[in-house]
Amino acid sequence: MPKGARRQSAPSIALRIDRLQAEGRRIPRYWGEFWTSRQRQSCSLHEISYRACFKAQLPRFFVELFTSPGDVVYDPFMGRGTTIVEAALLGRRVIGNDINPLSALLTAPRLCVPTLSDVEERLGTIRIDPNLRSDVPLRMFFHRRTEAEIVSLQAYLARRRRRGAEDDLDRWIRMVATNRLTGHSRGFFSVYTLPPNQAISASRQIKINQALNQKPEYRDTRSLILRKTRSLLRTLDEAQRKQLETASRTARLLSAAAHHTPEIPSNSVHLTVTSPPFLNVVDYGRDNWLRCWFNGIDTTRVTRRMTHDATLSQWCSSMTAVFTELFRITRSGGRVAFEVGEIRNRTLLLDEFVLPLGESAGLRTEAVYVNTQEFTKTANIWGIRNNRKGTNTNRIVVFRKL
């Protein structure tokens, strides 16, 4: 057991317990609300949109349960960086990986947090050329003046990166601007569209504009970047800033396939907390085409790199390779908390498939946690109802390396 970790036992808040069979052993499966929105709110720094991300309370639960300050926490499917940021806030060393290059772009700046005044000062130095236009059609999303501001900012950031002059302030502004490109309120650069974690096509946006009888209004991008920065920093205190700064000195953020991360030493990770892509549920390349455009990333490259497994057998094969790599990098006594869900209207409970995959890689199953949850307004937009459709529960299989 890692130093300082609490002993594994049936959680007092479990509503019920049943058992699963694994290699002739009976594995406890705990059901309950282990983390909820009614608990202490997570840090405002997490409020960056990304498809299929879990709440910060999930990694916090396992980081506090299984690790001590200074231990190494890893996420091979980093996404928006929830595990990485939360572990850093808790004083752990962090390693993150995601094959989508947008992931590191959204995660790294929140380990080197600027002040609001520094962001405001930097934005004031960026020249806006009112005559600039994008190289892709964007008039259905943005007012002409807003488009000029976006393209001017894009050009500035690209120039700074090309010259090797990009710094933490630039990276923060890039992250916030990327997050503010499109959304469904006046806090975004765009006219009303889908939630910010999904950019629809230009043709579909034209149809939305026609249906709602709307046209893009001018949005002051500098003001909106400052507004979002203020929101992200609103609950961050000085002690948390210091924890993030300390974590940033040793943090490693990779952009590789999760089954092949030679940069991570063997037997070095105390805890992995992660959630893999679930079959073909999300098309990250298509959903992020506008974010990729803004950051000079080839969308087809993202789609090609993030091609998901179409069948359950293909998914299991891919996850077996991931577990083999996790076994290599996990230290003796270390753990893997592997979050999956229930898909296809609850006909596939992926925890029951994941359990033997981890065992076959050499890990030993300790328990399964099933966290019941109510969905957010965003989830309800897509017709997801608790205990009816979609991913209704967090199902986390906890493995240990003996």
Sine and cosine of phi, psi and omega as CSV:
sin_phi,cos_phi,sin_psi,cos_psi,sin_omega,cos_omega
0.00,0.00,0.73,-0.69,0.00,-1.00
-0.85,0.53,0.52,-0.86,-0.02,-1.00
-0.83,0.56,0.77,-0.64,0.08,-1.00
1.00,0.10,-0.13,0.99,-0.04,-1.00
-0.97,0.24,0.51,-0.86,0.05,-1.00
-0.98,0.22,0.48,-0.88,-0.03,-1.00
-0.95,0.31,0.68,-0.73,0.03,-1.00
-0.90,0.44,0.82,-0.57,0.06,-1.00
-0.42,-0.91,0.19,-0.98,0.01,-1.00
-0.89,0.45,0.87,-0.49,-0.03,-1.00
-0.87,0.49,0.65,-0.76,-0.03,-1.00
-0.92,0.39,-0.32,0.95,-0.02,-1.00
-1.00,-0.09,0.09,1.00,0.05,-1.00
-0.92,0.38,0.72,-0.69,0.01,-1.00
-0.98,0.20,-0.58,0.82,0.06,-1.00
-0.37,-0.93,0.26,-0.97,-0.01,-1.00
-0.71,-0.70,0.73,-0.68,0.19,-0.98
-0.77,-0.63,-0.11,-0.99,-0.11,-0.99
-0.75,-0.66,0.56,-0.83,0.12,-0.99
-0.90,-0.43,0.46,-0.89,0.04,-1.00
-1.00,-0.09,0.71,-0.70,0.05,-1.00
-0.50,-0.87,0.91,-0.42,0.04,-1.00
0.79,0.62,0.67,0.74,0.03,-1.00
0.98,0.20,0.05,1.00,0.02,-1.00
-0.94,-0.33,0.43,-0.90,0.06,-1.00
-0.98,-0.19,0.89,-0.45,-0.08,-1.00
-0.99,-0.13,0.80,-0.60,0.03,-1.00
-0.93,0.36,0.68,-0.73,0.11,-0.99
-0.86,-0.50,0.90,-0.44,-0.06,-1.00
-0.99,-0.12,0.73,-0.68,0.03,-1.00
-0.91,-0.42,0.72,-0.69,0.05,-1.00
0.23,-0.97,-0.08,-1.00,0.09,-1.00
-0.98,-0.18,1.00,-0.04,-0.03,-1.00
-1.00,0.10,-0.42,0.91,0.12,-0.99
-0.53,-0.85,0.71,-0.70,-0.03,-1.00
-0.60,-0.80,0.22,-0.98,0.05,-1.00
-0.92,0.39,-0.28,0.96,-0.01,-1.00
-0.99,0.11,-0.20,0.98,0.08,-1.00
-0.97,0.24,-0.01,-1.00,0.03,-1.00
-0.81,0.59,0.78,-0.63,-0.06,-1.00
-0.88,0.47,0.57,-0.82,0.05,-1.00
-0.97,0.26,0.25,-0.97,-0.03,-1.00
-0.88,0.48,0.64,-0.77,-0.01,-1.00
-0.88,0.48,-0.31,0.95,-0.02,-1.00
-0.90,0.45,-0.30,0.95,-0.01,-1.00
-0.98,0.21,-0.18,0.98,-0.21,-0.98
-0.98,0.19,0.88,0.47,0.09,-1.00
-0.88,-0.47,0.78,-0.63,-0.13,-0.99
-0.99,0.14,0.65,-0.76,0.04,-1.00
-0.31,-0.95,0.59,-0.81,-0.03,-1.00
-0.91,0.40,0.62,-0.78,0.17,-0.99
0.85,0.53,0.70,0.71,0.02,-1.00
-0.98,-0.21,0.48,-0.88,0.04,-1.00
-0.99,-0.12,0.24,-0.97,-0.01,-1.00
-0.96,0.27,0.44,-0.90,-0.05,-1.00
-0.91,0.42,-0.41,0.91,-0.01,-1.00
-0.90,0.44,-0.43,0.90,0.00,-1.00
-0.92,0.40,-0.85,0.53,0.03,-1.00
-0.90,0.44,-0.56,0.83,0.02,-1.00
-0.84,0.54,-0.68,0.73,-0.02,-1.00
-0.82,0.57,-0.74,0.68,-0.07,-1.00
-0.99,0.15,-0.55,0.84,0.05,-1.00
-0.89,0.45,-0.69,0.72,0.02,-1.00
-0.95,0.33,-0.52,0.85,-0.04,-1.00
-0.96,0.28,-0.61,0.79,-0.20,-0.98
-0.89,-0.45,-0.06,1.00,-0.05,-1.00
-0.72,-0.70,0.20,-0.98,0.08,-1.00
-0.85,-0.53,0.33,-0.94,0.06,-1.00
-0.79,0.61,0.69,-0.72,-0.02,-1.00
1.00,-0.08,-0.29,0.96,0.05,-1.00
-0.94,0.35,0.33,-0.95,-0.04,-1.00
-0.99,-0.11,0.81,-0.58,0.05,-1.00
-0.90,-0.44,0.69,-0.73,-0.12,-0.99
-0.78,-0.63,0.52,-0.86,0.15,-0.99
-0.67,-0.74,0.93,-0.37,-0.02,-1.00
-0.98,0.19,-0.25,0.97,0.07,-1.00
-0.84,-0.55,0.95,0.32,-0.28,-0.96
-0.90,0.43,-0.57,0.82,-0.01,-1.00
0.86,0.50,-0.80,-0.60,0.01,-1.00
-0.99,0.14,-0.05,1.00,0.08,-1.00
1.00,-0.06,0.40,0.92,-0.06,-1.00
-0.86,0.51,-0.77,0.64,0.01,-1.00
-0.88,0.47,-0.67,0.75,-0.06,-1.00
-0.91,0.42,-0.76,0.65,-0.03,-1.00
-0.91,0.41,-0.68,0.73,-0.03,-1.00
-0.91,0.41,-0.68,0.74,0.03,-1.00
-0.90,0.44,-0.64,0.77,0.03,-1.00
-0.90,0.44,-0.65,0.76,0.04,-1.00
-0.88,0.47,-0.46,0.89,0.00,-1.00
-1.00,-0.02,0.13,0.99,0.09,-1.00
0.99,0.12,0.36,0.93,0.05,-1.00
-0.99,-0.13,0.40,-0.91,0.17,-0.99
-0.99,0.17,0.52,-0.85,-0.17,-0.99
-0.75,-0.67,0.57,-0.82,0.17,-0.99
-0.73,-0.68,0.76,-0.66,0.03,-1.00
-0.78,-0.62,0.44,-0.90,0.04,-1.00
-0.51,-0.86,0.60,-0.80,0.15,-0.99
-0.34,-0.94,0.70,-0.72,-0.04,-1.00
-0.94,0.34,-0.32,0.95,0.07,-1.00
-0.99,0.15,0.89,-0.46,-0.04,-1.00
-0.90,0.44,-0.32,0.95,0.06,-1.00
-0.91,0.42,-0.43,0.90,-0.09,-1.00
-0.88,0.47,-0.78,0.63,0.02,-1.00
-0.90,0.44,-0.57,0.82,0.02,-1.00
-0.88,0.48,-0.57,0.82,-0.01,-1.00
-1.00,0.06,-0.31,0.95,-0.10,-1.00
-0.99,-0.13,-0.77,0.64,-0.13,-0.99
-0.81,0.58,-0.68,0.73,-0.04,-1.00
-0.88,0.48,-0.40,0.92,-0.03,-1.00
-1.00,0.08,0.04,1.00,0.18,-0.98
-0.99,-0.14,-0.19,0.98,0.01,-1.00
-0.76,-0.65,0.96,0.29,-0.21,-0.98
-0.99,0.17,0.80,-0.60,0.02,-1.00
-1.00,0.07,0.08,-1.00,0.15,-0.99
-1.00,-0.01,0.39,-0.92,0.02,-1.00
-0.87,0.49,-0.65,0.76,-0.02,-1.00
-0.91,0.42,-0.59,0.81,0.03,-1.00
-0.92,0.38,-0.63,0.78,0.05,-1.00
-0.90,0.44,-0.69,0.72,0.00,-1.00
-0.89,0.46,-0.67,0.75,0.01,-1.00
-0.90,0.43,-0.68,0.73,-0.01,-1.00
-0.91,0.42,-0.69,0.72,0.02,-1.00
-0.85,0.53,-0.56,0.83,-0.01,-1.00
-0.93,0.37,-0.29,0.96,-0.01,-1.00
-1.00,-0.02,-0.14,0.99,-0.07,-1.00
-1.00,0.04,0.87,-0.48,-0.06,-1.00
-0.97,0.23,0.73,-0.68,0.05,-1.00
-0.98,-0.21,0.85,-0.53,0.07,-1.00
-0.99,-0.16,0.95,-0.32,-0.08,-1.00
-0.92,0.40,-0.20,0.98,-0.03,-1.00
-1.00,-0.08,-0.10,0.99,-0.03,-1.00
-0.95,0.33,0.60,-0.80,0.06,-1.00
-0.72,-0.69,0.45,-0.89,-0.01,-1.00
-0.96,0.28,0.30,-0.95,0.03,-1.00
-1.00,-0.02,0.08,1.00,0.12,-0.99
-0.76,-0.65,0.47,-0.88,-0.03,-1.00
-0.92,0.40,0.87,-0.50,-0.01,-1.00
-0.76,-0.65,0.09,1.00,-0.09,-1.00
-0.90,0.44,-0.39,0.92,0.03,-1.00
-0.97,0.26,-0.28,0.96,0.02,-1.00
-0.98,-0.20,-0.64,0.77,-0.21,-0.98
-0.81,-0.59,0.57,-0.82,0.19,-0.98
-0.89,0.46,0.44,-0.90,-0.07,-1.00
-0.85,0.52,-0.69,0.73,0.01,-1.00
-0.92,0.39,-0.62,0.78,0.04,-1.00
-0.90,0.44,-0.68,0.73,0.03,-1.00
-0.86,0.51,-0.67,0.74,0.02,-1.00
-0.88,0.47,-0.63,0.77,0.03,-1.00
-0.92,0.39,-0.66,0.75,0.01,-1.00
-0.90,0.44,-0.72,0.69,-0.03,-1.00
-0.93,0.37,-0.57,0.82,0.06,-1.00
-0.90,0.44,-0.68,0.73,0.04,-1.00
-0.92,0.40,-0.65,0.76,0.05,-1.00
-0.85,0.53,-0.71,0.71,-0.01,-1.00
-0.90,0.43,-0.66,0.75,0.03,-1.00
-0.87,0.49,-0.75,0.66,-0.04,-1.00
-0.90,0.43,-0.65,0.76,0.03,-1.00
-0.90,0.44,-0.64,0.77,0.00,-1.00
-0.91,0.41,-0.68,0.73,0.02,-1.00
-0.89,0.46,-0.67,0.74,0.01,-1.00
-0.92,0.39,-0.68,0.74,-0.03,-1.00
-0.88,0.48,-0.58,0.82,-0.03,-1.00
-1.00,0.06,-0.03,1.00,-0.04,-1.00
0.96,0.30,0.37,0.93,-0.06,-1.00
-0.97,-0.23,-0.04,1.00,-0.03,-1.00
-0.88,0.47,0.75,-0.66,-0.01,-1.00
-0.84,-0.55,-0.11,-0.99,-0.07,-1.00
-0.88,0.48,-0.59,0.81,0.03,-1.00
-0.91,0.42,-0.70,0.71,0.05,-1.00
-0.86,0.50,-0.70,0.71,-0.03,-1.00
-0.90,0.43,-0.60,0.80,0.06,-1.00
-0.90,0.43,-0.73,0.68,0.00,-1.00
-0.88,0.47,-0.65,0.76,0.05,-1.00
-0.86,0.51,-0.73,0.69,-0.01,-1.00
-0.87,0.49,-0.74,0.67,-0.05,-1.00
-0.92,0.39,-0.68,0.73,0.03,-1.00
-0.89,0.46,-0.65,0.76,0.05,-1.00
-0.86,0.50,-0.64,0.77,-0.02,-1.00
-0.96,0.28,-0.37,0.93,-0.07,-1.00
-0.99,-0.17,0.07,1.00,-0.11,-0.99
-0.85,0.52,-0.82,0.57,-0.03,-1.00
-0.71,-0.71,0.51,-0.86,0.01,-1.00
-0.04,-1.00,-0.18,-0.98,-0.13,-0.99
-0.88,-0.47,0.53,0.85,0.11,-0.99
-0.50,-0.86,0.08,-1.00,0.00,-1.00
-0.97,0.24,0.03,1.00,0.08,-1.00
-0.99,0.11,0.03,1.00,0.00,-1.00
-0.91,-0.41,0.28,-0.96,-0.01,-1.00
-0.94,0.34,-0.42,0.91,-0.18,-0.98
-1.00,-0.05,0.17,-0.99,0.25,-0.97
-0.93,0.36,0.18,-0.98,0.00,-1.00
-0.82,0.57,0.79,-0.61,0.05,-1.00
-0.50,-0.87,-0.33,-0.95,-0.03,-1.00
-0.94,0.34,0.21,-0.98,0.04,-1.00
-0.80,0.60,0.42,-0.91,-0.19,-0.98
-0.91,0.42,-0.20,0.98,0.01,-1.00
-1.00,0.03,0.15,0.99,0.02,-1.00
-0.50,-0.86,0.87,-0.50,0.07,-1.00
-0.98,-0.20,0.88,-0.48,0.00,-1.00
-0.99,0.15,0.11,-0.99,-0.02,-1.00
-0.95,0.31,0.31,-0.95,0.03,-1.00
-0.87,0.49,-0.65,0.76,-0.03,-1.00
-0.91,0.42,-0.62,0.78,0.04,-1.00
-0.94,0.35,-0.57,0.82,0.03,-1.00
-0.92,0.40,-0.60,0.80,0.07,-1.00
-0.86,0.52,-0.66,0.75,0.01,-1.00
-0.91,0.41,-0.62,0.78,0.05,-1.00
-0.90,0.44,-0.69,0.72,0.01,-1.00
-0.87,0.50,-0.66,0.75,0.01,-1.00
-0.92,0.38,-0.67,0.74,-0.04,-1.00
-0.91,0.41,-0.58,0.82,-0.03,-1.00
-0.99,-0.11,0.00,1.00,-0.03,-1.00
0.79,0.62,0.77,0.63,-0.05,-1.00
-0.84,-0.54,0.36,-0.93,0.14,-0.99
-0.61,-0.79,0.49,-0.87,-0.08,-1.00
-0.85,0.52,0.74,-0.67,0.11,-0.99
-0.98,-0.19,0.34,-0.94,0.02,-1.00
-0.92,0.40,0.73,-0.68,0.10,-0.99
-0.83,-0.56,0.79,-0.61,-0.01,-1.00
-0.97,0.23,0.98,-0.22,-0.12,-0.99
-0.91,0.42,-0.60,0.80,0.00,-1.00
-0.90,0.44,-0.71,0.71,0.00,-1.00
-0.89,0.46,-0.63,0.78,-0.02,-1.00
-0.95,0.32,-0.57,0.82,0.08,-1.00
-0.90,0.43,-0.67,0.74,0.04,-1.00
-0.92,0.40,-0.65,0.76,0.02,-1.00
-0.88,0.48,-0.70,0.71,0.02,-1.00
-0.93,0.36,-0.61,0.79,0.05,-1.00
-0.87,0.50,-0.72,0.69,0.02,-1.00
-0.86,0.51,-0.64,0.76,0.01,-1.00
-0.92,0.39,-0.69,0.73,-0.01,-1.00
-0.90,0.44,-0.51,0.86,-0.07,-1.00
-1.00,-0.07,-0.05,1.00,-0.24,-0.97
-0.89,0.45,-0.51,0.86,0.00,-1.00
-0.95,-0.30,0.04,1.00,-0.06,-1.00
-0.98,0.21,0.83,-0.55,0.01,-1.00
-0.97,-0.25,0.07,-1.00,-0.11,-0.99
-0.91,0.41,-0.60,0.80,0.02,-1.00
-0.90,0.44,-0.64,0.77,0.03,-1.00
-0.93,0.38,-0.62,0.78,0.06,-1.00
-0.85,0.53,-0.68,0.73,-0.02,-1.00
-0.92,0.39,-0.62,0.78,0.04,-1.00
-0.89,0.45,-0.68,0.73,0.01,-1.00
-0.91,0.42,-0.68,0.73,0.00,-1.00
-0.88,0.48,-0.68,0.74,0.03,-1.00
-0.89,0.45,-0.71,0.71,0.00,-1.00
-0.90,0.44,-0.58,0.82,-0.06,-1.00
-0.90,0.43,-0.43,0.90,-0.06,-1.00
-0.92,0.38,-0.50,0.87,-0.03,-1.00
-0.89,-0.46,-0.01,1.00,-0.06,-1.00
-0.88,0.47,0.61,-0.79,0.08,-1.00
-0.80,-0.60,0.86,-0.50,0.02,-1.00
-0.88,-0.47,0.91,-0.41,-0.10,-0.99
-0.96,-0.27,0.32,-0.95,0.11,-0.99
-0.75,-0.66,0.98,0.20,-0.10,-0.99
-0.66,-0.75,0.16,-0.99,0.13,-0.99
-0.94,0.35,0.68,-0.74,-0.12,-0.99
-0.90,0.44,-0.35,0.94,-0.03,-1.00
-1.00,0.02,-0.01,1.00,-0.03,-1.00
-0.57,-0.82,1.00,-0.06,-0.02,-1.00
-0.77,-0.63,0.93,0.36,-0.05,-1.00
-0.89,0.45,-0.30,0.95,0.03,-1.00
-0.92,0.39,-0.34,0.94,-0.02,-1.00
-1.00,-0.04,0.85,-0.53,-0.02,-1.00
-0.90,0.44,0.50,-0.87,0.09,-1.00
-0.90,0.43,0.53,-0.85,0.08,-1.00
0.83,0.56,0.65,0.76,-0.09,-1.00
-0.89,-0.46,-0.25,0.97,-0.13,-0.99
-0.98,-0.21,0.76,-0.65,0.03,-1.00
-0.99,0.15,-0.63,0.78,-0.08,-1.00
-0.49,-0.87,0.73,-0.68,0.19,-0.98
-0.94,-0.33,0.77,-0.64,0.14,-0.99
-0.81,-0.58,0.88,-0.48,-0.12,-0.99
-0.42,-0.91,0.23,-0.97,0.11,-0.99
-0.62,-0.79,0.89,-0.46,-0.06,-1.00
-0.99,0.13,0.25,-0.97,0.15,-0.99
-0.87,0.49,0.63,-0.78,-0.01,-1.00
-0.98,-0.19,0.99,-0.11,0.00,-1.00
0.77,0.64,-0.70,-0.72,-0.04,-1.00
-0.98,-0.18,0.63,0.77,-0.07,-1.00
-0.94,0.34,-0.64,0.77,-0.07,-1.00
-0.79,-0.62,0.71,-0.70,0.11,-0.99
-0.98,-0.20,1.00,-0.07,-0.11,-0.99
-0.93,0.37,-0.54,0.84,0.01,-1.00
-0.91,0.41,-0.76,0.65,0.00,-1.00
-0.91,0.42,-0.69,0.73,-0.03,-1.00
-0.90,0.43,-0.45,0.89,-0.10,-0.99
-0.94,-0.34,0.36,0.93,-0.09,-1.00
-0.86,0.50,-0.62,0.79,-0.03,-1.00
-0.96,0.28,-0.62,0.79,0.08,-1.00
-0.90,0.44,-0.64,0.77,0.05,-1.00
-0.90,0.45,-0.70,0.71,0.02,-1.00
-0.84,0.55,-0.74,0.68,-0.05,-1.00
-0.87,0.49,-0.56,0.83,-0.08,-1.00
-0.98,-0.18,0.20,0.98,0.06,-1.00
0.93,0.37,0.51,0.86,0.01,-1.00
-0.97,-0.23,0.73,-0.68,0.01,-1.00
-0.94,0.33,0.92,-0.40,-0.05,-1.00
-0.88,0.47,-0.62,0.78,0.00,-1.00
-0.90,0.43,-0.53,0.85,0.04,-1.00
-0.92,0.40,-0.65,0.76,0.04,-1.00
-0.90,0.44,-0.72,0.69,-0.01,-1.00
-0.88,0.48,-0.67,0.75,-0.02,-1.00
-0.92,0.39,-0.67,0.74,-0.02,-1.00
-0.94,0.34,-0.50,0.87,-0.10,-0.99
-0.96,-0.27,0.45,0.89,0.07,-1.00
-0.86,0.50,0.84,-0.55,-0.09,-1.00
-1.00,-0.06,0.36,-0.93,0.01,-1.00
-0.95,0.31,0.76,-0.65,-0.08,-1.00
-0.99,0.12,-0.44,0.90,-0.04,-1.00
-0.86,-0.51,0.32,-0.95,0.00,-1.00
-0.90,0.44,-0.62,0.79,0.00,-1.00
-0.91,0.42,-0.63,0.77,0.05,-1.00
-0.91,0.43,-0.67,0.74,0.02,-1.00
-0.88,0.47,-0.70,0.72,0.01,-1.00
-0.89,0.46,-0.62,0.78,0.04,-1.00
-0.89,0.45,-0.69,0.73,0.03,-1.00
-0.90,0.44,-0.69,0.73,-0.03,-1.00
-0.93,0.38,-0.52,0.85,0.07,-1.00
-0.87,0.49,-0.68,0.73,0.04,-1.00
-0.90,0.43,-0.62,0.78,0.04,-1.00
-0.90,0.43,-0.70,0.71,0.01,-1.00
-0.89,0.45,-0.58,0.82,0.05,-1.00
-0.88,0.48,-0.66,0.75,0.04,-1.00
-0.94,0.35,-0.63,0.78,0.03,-1.00
-0.90,0.44,-0.62,0.79,0.06,-1.00
-0.87,0.49,-0.65,0.76,-0.02,-1.00
-0.89,0.46,-0.72,0.70,-0.15,-0.99
-1.00,0.07,-0.26,0.96,-0.03,-1.00
-0.99,0.16,0.70,-0.71,0.01,-1.00
-0.98,0.19,0.31,-0.95,0.05,-1.00
-0.87,0.50,0.78,-0.63,-0.07,-1.00
1.00,0.03,-0.16,0.99,0.02,-1.00
-0.97,0.24,0.23,-0.97,-0.09,-1.00
-0.76,-0.65,0.35,-0.94,0.10,-1.00
-0.80,-0.59,0.86,-0.50,0.10,-1.00
-0.96,-0.27,0.96,-0.30,-0.19,-0.98
-0.94,-0.35,0.96,-0.26,-0.08,-1.00
-1.00,0.00,0.81,-0.59,0.11,-0.99
-0.73,-0.68,-0.03,-1.00,-0.05,-1.00
-0.70,-0.71,-0.35,-0.94,0.07,-1.00
-0.87,-0.49,0.79,-0.62,-0.10,-1.00
-0.82,-0.58,0.11,-0.99,-0.01,-1.00
0.80,0.60,0.82,0.57,0.04,-1.00
0.81,0.59,0.68,0.73,0.09,-1.00
0.94,0.34,0.23,0.97,0.04,-1.00
-0.99,0.12,-0.32,0.95,0.06,-1.00
-0.87,-0.49,0.94,-0.35,0.08,-1.00
-0.98,-0.17,0.99,-0.16,-0.23,-0.97
-0.93,0.37,-0.33,0.94,0.04,-1.00
-0.88,0.47,-0.54,0.84,-0.02,-1.00
-0.96,0.29,-0.37,0.93,0.07,-1.00
-1.00,0.03,-0.56,0.83,-0.05,-1.00
-0.93,0.36,-0.61,0.79,-0.09,-1.00
-0.80,0.61,-0.80,0.60,0.01,-1.00
-0.93,0.36,-0.40,0.92,0.02,-1.00
-0.92,0.39,-0.71,0.70,0.04,-1.00
-0.90,0.43,-0.62,0.78,0.02,-1.00
-0.90,0.45,-0.65,0.76,-0.03,-1.00
-0.92,0.40,-0.40,0.92,0.02,-1.00
-1.00,0.10,-0.11,0.99,0.03,-1.00
0.93,-0.36,-0.10,1.00,0.04,-1.00
-0.99,0.14,0.39,-0.92,0.00,-1.00
-0.91,-0.42,0.80,-0.59,-0.02,-1.00
-0.95,0.31,0.79,-0.62,0.06,-1.00
-0.99,-0.14,-0.70,0.71,-0.07,-1.00
-0.21,-0.98,0.25,-0.97,0.15,-0.99
-0.84,-0.54,0.75,-0.66,0.06,-1.00
-0.95,-0.31,0.79,-0.62,0.07,-1.00
-0.90,-0.43,0.96,-0.29,-0.03,-1.00
-0.99,-0.10,0.91,-0.42,0.03,-1.00
-0.98,0.21,0.51,-0.86,-0.10,-1.00
-0.46,-0.89,0.39,-0.92,0.16,-0.99
-0.98,-0.19,0.60,-0.80,-0.06,-1.00
-0.99,0.13,0.38,-0.93,0.03,-1.00
-0.99,0.15,0.12,-0.99,0.05,-1.00
-0.87,0.49,-0.60,0.80,0.00,-1.00
-0.88,0.48,-0.70,0.72,0.01,-1.00
-0.89,0.45,-0.61,0.80,-0.02,-1.00
-0.93,0.38,-0.43,0.90,0.08,-1.00
-0.84,0.54,-0.58,0.81,-0.07,-1.00
-1.00,-0.01,0.23,0.97,0.08,-1.00
0.98,0.18,0.30,0.95,0.00,-1.00
-1.00,0.02,0.78,-0.63,0.03,-1.00
-0.79,-0.61,0.64,-0.77,-0.03,-1.00
-0.83,0.55,0.76,-0.65,0.00,-1.00
0.91,0.41,0.34,0.94,0.07,-1.00
-0.81,-0.59,-0.89,0.46,-0.07,-1.00
-0.77,-0.64,0.31,-0.95,0.12,-0.99
0.96,0.27,-0.35,-0.94,0.02,-1.00
-1.00,0.04,0.99,-0.17,-0.15,-0.99
-1.00,0.05,-0.35,0.94,-0.03,-1.00
-0.63,-0.78,0.45,-0.89,0.25,-0.97
-0.99,0.10,0.82,-0.57,0.05,-1.00
-0.88,-0.47,0.92,-0.39,-0.10,-1.00
-0.90,-0.44,0.89,-0.47,0.08,-1.00
-1.00,-0.05,0.83,-0.55,-0.02,-1.00
-0.97,-0.23,0.86,-0.51,0.05,-1.00
-0.94,-0.34,0.39,-0.92,0.10,-1.00
-0.75,-0.66,0.63,-0.78,0.09,-1.00
-1.00,-0.05,0.87,-0.48,-0.06,-1.00
-0.97,0.26,0.00,0.00,0.00,0.00
